Structure formats: C-alpha cells, structure tokens
C-alpha cells in the first residue's frame, strides 16, 4: 500500500497532562502521561485515522517504545468541529526506573536494537581498471557487461514488534535509505544502505510480569556502501539523437540575425567508419551523439577541408557515463520505531 506523503502533514504538541504514580501488582511504579497533538494537513482539508497517523508518525503508534522509555499504549483521533486540523490523543506509560531494557530483558519489546557488522562483496559495473583506464577490446572499443567486486559492510540485527506495521509493504522491494540512519553510533548517509526486503516471524509469546505478550521478530540486514548505491553506466546505444535547433540567417550590419526556422528532431542509426549501421552499442557523448573529431579530410597537397568525422581511437576523456539509482528510496528509520 502506497503511503500518503508525510511532508503534507505536520504534528504539533498542543499540551501534555502528567498523571500520578501508580503501583501495579508487580511493584514497579508506573507514570502515565497523556499527550495532545494537533495534526495539520498542509495542502488541504483531509481526513485522518489512527492507521494513517501511525503510518505518518510512528512515535504515536501503540506498541512503540519511545527513546525516553515511554511506552505508547493508546491512540485516539478526535475530530475538531469547524477546524482545518484534528487532534491525536496519545496515552503513554513509563515504568519508572525500568529504562529501555537490556539485550536479555525478558520482555523482547524492550530489548535495544543492536547490529552485528561483517563484510561482504557486491558485484558492480566496471568500465575502467584500477588505474582509471577504460576497459577496451583489441579494436579499441569499450568492453560492456564487465563487473567487479567491491567490499561492503553488512549490518545485521533484529527487533521485535507487536503487530504488522502499515508501512511494511513499502519495504518488500530492494530499497535504499532516503534519510541518515544511526546504526549503534555509525551514521549512514542517504543512499548508502541497501536492503533486500523484510521478513517477519510467526507470532511468538512470552510472559512478563504475569502478563502474556505476543510479538514478532523482524530480522534486519543492511548493506553499506560509502560511495552510495548509485551506479555509473557507460553512455552507449545503437542510435544517436539530434534535437531541434534554431536556424539563423546572416548577420546584418547591427550584428542581428533573423531566426529562419528550426531543424528537424532526428534520431538515426549509429554507423561505423565505413558508413554501415552498427550491430552493437557504441559510446555516445553527453548530447547523445556518436563521438566525433574535427579533422582535415582533404588529400595531401590540397587546400584544407575540415569535417566532423567519427573518432576511431577513443580516450578516457571521450567516454561519458550516466549515474542512476536503481533501487527505490525509503525512510529506514521507520524500521526502528
């Protein structure tokens, strides 16, 4: 399910009401807090629901532990009459002195998320060698389809959740992080983490403080590449493209030239030096044309006659690369809330 764009909504804390300490049967004092948030749509008047609020603002979602150890118990959306916004009422509980828990906490929902770090190798496109020289065949043409192995860091961890989140479907694809992500103090900049889907375990059960808790394990694995997951590809093709361009007449005495018209937009097959159509892609420049050079084509002893002809021996500076991010971008911080 595609989520609405979070940037269209804003939340503002209206006020907060602190409750008194209570002492449940387990003896651990609890403090209950109620927060009142104004949820405002920045584009137009729109409906809000509990599910949508959870998807856009995970820190309001029931079953979530806040970084300050507060546990979100309930969420209720109150519609305000004659108003362009609604109000979210959030009830939170704090086990005073309990903290966030440890890795061995009997309540899996309170265990902190920690990552194991390893190295792996990823195949990426290769157009140049280790010295930066283009990979070419014996005829001086660029080699295509060559890959190289690049070392990447692998972060592996697991967190536990109470229910299947609304945003889970977005992570069923190969995706990269759209925002910075903090992995145990290691900050990964946008587009440097790649993840290949999410898998949730079957529901599991445990008893904590005399109460049965249902939870699911969500293993997480991120592949970190410092140079980002944008790949460079050699700009090449079987056709070349010439856009529509203006045609001007001769300049008059004032240095002004009249616009006579425009050339036609042309896409034509690429050819070799003999004029025959090529059967495999050839390198193109940034404008989408075959790579040419301005040379004298007149016979020896004749007056010079310069023309643009196909360049036979390409150099590294002649090659043009395009950079694309193939995976989709998502906010990985949703996975931690």
N, C-alpha and C positions, 0 to 999 in steps of 0.2 A: 504494500500500500504506500503510495507516494504521500509524504507528509507535506502540510502547508509550510510555506517559507516562514521560519521563525523570525526573520527580520521584520515581518509585517506586524508583529505583536511585541508589546512591551509590558513588563510587570513592574509595579511599584509597591513597596511595602507601605500600606496605609497606617497600620498600627499593630501592636503586639500586646497580648494580655498574658501575664505570667501567673501561673497557678501556684498554690501552696504545695509543700512537700507532702507526699503520701507514703505510707509504709505498707506495701503489699505483703502477702503471706511469706514470700521468700526473704523478707527482711531488708532487701536493698531499697533504700529510699528512691522515690521517683519524683521528678518535677515535670508537670505538664504545662505546655505552652500552646497558645492559640495565636496564629498569625493571620492577618487580614491583608490580602494582596489585591491591588487593582490591576486587572488585566485589560489592556487597551489595544485595540486594533488600529494600526497607524494609517491604514488605507481607506477603510470604510467600515460601516457597522456590520458586524459579523457575529454569528452565534459561537458560543464557547461551551464545551462539555468537559467532564472530568477526564475522559480519554484524550482529548485534544490538549488539555492543559498538561497532562503527564508527558505527552509526546514533545511538546514545545519546551516545557520547563521541568526536566527530570527531578529537580530538587523538591518539587511539590508532590511527587508521586508516592502513594502509600507503599510501604515496604522498603523505602530508601533510608539509608543511614547518611546523615549529614557529616561533613568533616569535623564538626564540633561535637559529634557523638549523639546528637538528637536523632530520634527515630520517627519517621513520618508515619502516623497511624491512620489518619483520615484526611480526605479532601472533599470539599463540597463547593459547588459553584452556585453563588447567589446572583440572580439577575436583578439589576437595579432599574427601577422604572424611570422613564424619561432621561436615560443616560446613555452615553456612547460607549460605556465600558461595563464590565461585570466585576464581581468580587469573588476571589477564591478564599475560602476559609480552610486553613490547614491546622490540624491538631498534631502536636509533636510530644514525644515522651523522652526524657533524659534519665537514664539510670545514673544517679549521682555517684561519681567516683568510679563508675564502671569503665569509662574510656571507650575507645574504639574496639578493644579486644586484641588478642594475640593470635598467632597462627594456629595455636592449639585450643582456641576458645571452643567450648562445646557447642556454642551457637554458631553455625557456619556463616550466618549472615553478618556476623560481627568480625569475622576474620579479615585482616587487611590484605589488600591485593599486592602480591609480591611477584617479581619476574625472575625467571632463570634466563641467563644470557649465554648464547652459544654462537658459533659461526657456521655459515653455510656458503654455498656458491650458487650464483644465479647466472644463467646464460643471457647475454645481452648482445645486440647487434654490434658488429665490428666493421669499420670502414678504414681504419688506419692501424698501423702496427705500433709497437711500444715506443718507437721514436717519432711517431706522428706522421709517418709517410703513408700515402694512400695504398690500399691493397689493390694491386692491378695484376692482370694476367700478362703473358709474354707478348701480347699485342699492345700493351699499354692501356687496356680498358679496365675500368673498375670491376673488381670482383663483388658479387652480390650473394646474399644468403649466408655470409660468414658470421659466426657468433664467437664470443669469447666468454670466459668465466670470470666473474667478478665476486669478490668476497663481500658478504653482507652479514650484519648482526641479526640474530634471531632472538626475540624476546618471547618467552613462553610463560604463561601464568593461568590461573583460574579464579573466577569469582563465583559467588553463589547468590541467586536471586529467588524471590518468592513466586514470581509469575512471569509469563512470557511477555516481554515489553512490546508496545505498539510499533516501535521503530525497528524491530528485529528484521523485517523483510528487506529493509534497505541494505542490510549487510550480507545478503545472500550472494552478492557479486564480488568479483575481485575489485578491491577499492583501496584508496589511499586517504591519508588524513588531510582534511581541509584546514585544520587548526593545529597549533602546537599541542603536543601531548607530553605529559610528565610521567616518565616510567622510572619510579623509585629515584627521582632526582636527575635522571637523564632526560633532557628535554629534546624531543624530536620535532624539528621544524616541519611546517606544512609540506606535504607530498614526499616525505622521506620514509614513511611507514606504509607497507603494503600488507593487506590481509586477504586471505582467500576463504571467505565465508565464515559462518558461525555455526557451532553445533551445541545444542542444549541436551543435557542428560534427561532421562526419565525422572519423574518426581521422586524425591527421597525424603525420609522422615527421621527426625531425631527428637528427643525430649530434653527440654531445657527448663529449669525451674518449675518442674511439674506440668509443663505445657508442651503438647506435641507441635512441632514446627515442620511444615512442608517446604522443601526448597529444591532447586535445580542447580546443577553445576554447569557453568559456561566456560569451557576452556578458551583461552585467547592465545593467538600466535601472530606476532608482528615481524615483518622482515624490514630491517632498517638499511637504507642506502643513502649515504651522506649527500651524494650528488643528485638526489631526488629520483623519482621513478619516471621522469620524462626521458624518452628515448630519442636519440638522433638517428635519422634515416637519410640515406643518400637521396637527393632530389633527382629523380630519373623518370623516364617514360618513353612511350612509343610515339607520342605526338608532341608537337610544340605549339605554343599559343601566342598569338599576336592580338592584343586588344585594339579596340577602336581608337584612332589617334587623329588629332586635328591636322588639316592641310592648310597652309598659309600661302598667299600669293607673294609676289616680290615686294620688297620694302620700298616705300616711296621716299621722297626727299626728307620727310619729317621722321623717318625711321619707323613708320607704321605699316603693318602688313594686314591685309584683309583676310578674314577666315573664309576659305573657299569651300570647305566641307570637311568630311571625315573619311578616313579609310575604313574598310570593312573589317569586322572582327573575324579573325581567321584562326582555325585550328587545322593543322596539316600534319601528315605523317613525317616522322623524322627519317632522314636519309643518311647514307654513308658518303664517303668522299667521291664515289662514282655516281651518286645521284639515285642509287637504289634504296628502296624502303628497307629500314632495319627490321630484323626479326626478333630482337631482344632489346630491352630498355637501354637507353643511353643517358648519360648525365645531362642535366639541364641547369641553366643559371637561375638566379633569383627571379627573373622575369618569366620563366617557363619556356625559354628558347634553348636550342642547341648551342653549345659553346663555340664561338667563332673568334677569329682574329682578323685584324686589318692588315693585309699584305699586298705587295706588288705582284700582280699576276701577268704583267707584260713580258714578252720574250726578251732575252738579253739583247742589249743594244737598242731597244725600242724605248719610246717615251714611257715614263712610269704610268701605270694604271692600277690604282688601288681598289680592292674589293674586300668585302667581308666574306671569308671562307671558313669552313669547318676547321677547328683546331684539331690536329691529328694526335699530338702528344700532350696529354693533359697533365697539369701540375696540381699539387695540393691546393694551391690558392684558387684554382679554377673550379674545384668541387664545391657544391652548395648543399648544405644539409638542412633538413626541416626537423623540428623538435615537437613531438606530440606526447601528451599524457593519455595513455590508452585506458587505464582503469578509471572508474568514476570517483569523485571526491565526496567524502562524508566526514562528519564530525565524530572522531573516535572517542571523544570524551563522554558521549552517550553510553559507551560500554562500561564506564566506571561509576556511573551514578545509580 
